[in-house]
Amino acid sequence: MRNFRNIGLTAILAIAILALPAIASADGLTWTINNVTFNDGGTASGSFNYDATTNAFSAINVTTTPGTLESGSTYNSLLSPFFNNNYVLALGPDLTTITDFTGSSILGFFFTGGNGLTNLGGIEPVQVLEISCLDSACNNSVTRFDVGGGTVSTPEPATLFLLGAGLIGLALIRRRA
């Protein structure tokens, strides 16, 4: 009887673990910026949440560091919701309220892996550029580009599986104790 309970508990936990990626994707996934280095020595790091079902970005927290061309900035908002989708993320001042771009910075991510961002997670190659506007219309600017190798990533489903397997093992050990 005890083995039957352990098998039942294991089956319930396994089903719950297999459902985790579906549950996590209901509100989108947090994507983390990795290995983005600009041609002037600066870097970009941070994260954002993307929900492919609603094509919505949220929880944006991206920082660029100073280099020889740019002074670095912190980005917490979309440049415009119209520019953003699973292949492009543009961050910067709110286009509906700004009239003078002088001194404004814009950060663009181009997801180049072919599939764009999804609710399945994984790793997506990215190309990044940062622009600092020198005049009110941003006709004159300083631009820096990443030098390659950058990605955005989420926890892999295999990582979730290993975590779940560990939890099942702990539950079984506890039941036997």
SULPEKA-V488747 format. One record per residue. N is the residue number from 0. PHI is phi in radians with two decimals (* if undefined). Layout:
n = (N N)
phi = (PHI PHI)
This chain:
n = (0 1 2 3 4 5 6 7 8 9 10 11 12 13 14 15 16 17 18 19 20 21 22 23 24 25 26 27 28 29 30 31 32 33 34 35 36 37 38 39 40 41 42 43 44 45 46 47 48 49 50 51 52 53 54 55 56 57 58 59 60 61 62 63 64 65 66 67 68 69 70 71 72 73 74 75 76 77 78 79 80 81 82 83 84 85 86 87 88 89 90 91 92 93 94 95 96 97 98 99 100 101 102 103 104 105 106 107 108 109 110 111 112 113 114 115 116 117 118 119 120 121 122 123 124 125 126 127 128 129 130 131 132 133 134 135 136 137 138 139 140 141 142 143 144 145 146 147 148 149 150 151 152 153 154 155 156 157 158 159 160 161 162 163 164 165 166 167 168 169 170 171 172 173 174 175 176)
phi = (* -1.12 -1.11 -1.10 -1.12 -1.08 -1.13 -1.11 -1.10 -1.08 -1.11 -1.11 -1.13 -1.10 -1.11 -1.09 -1.16 -1.11 -1.43 -0.93 -1.05 -1.18 -1.16 -1.11 -1.39 -1.06 -1.97 1.56 -2.21 -1.52 -1.80 -1.91 -1.48 -2.22 1.02 -1.60 -2.16 -1.54 -1.14 -1.85 1.66 -1.28 -2.34 -2.21 -2.61 2.33 -2.74 -2.74 -1.83 -2.32 -1.96 -1.17 -1.13 -1.82 0.91 -2.14 -1.77 -2.71 0.84 -1.37 -2.60 -2.17 -2.21 -1.95 -1.75 -1.11 -2.45 -1.36 -1.81 -2.16 -1.62 1.53 -2.66 -1.99 -2.10 -2.27 -2.48 -1.28 -1.11 -2.86 -1.14 -1.30 -1.53 -1.78 -2.77 -1.27 -1.95 -2.45 -2.29 -2.01 -2.01 2.77 -1.20 -1.21 -1.15 -1.42 -2.05 -1.57 -2.07 -2.24 -1.49 -0.93 1.44 -1.38 -2.04 -2.25 -2.13 -2.09 -1.99 -2.11 -1.47 -1.91 -1.36 1.82 -1.79 1.22 -1.35 -2.34 -1.54 -1.61 1.44 2.03 -2.17 -2.25 -1.09 -2.47 -1.96 -2.28 -2.40 -2.24 -2.09 -1.97 -1.38 -1.77 -2.45 -1.11 -1.68 1.07 -1.29 -1.96 -2.68 -1.90 -2.22 -2.20 -2.13 -1.28 -1.79 1.70 1.59 -1.31 -2.49 -2.07 -2.57 -2.22 -1.02 -1.22 -0.96 -1.10 -1.11 -1.12 -1.11 -1.10 -1.07 -1.12 -1.10 -1.11 -1.12 -1.10 -1.04 -1.09 -1.11 -1.19 -1.10 -1.15 -1.13 -1.36 -1.31)
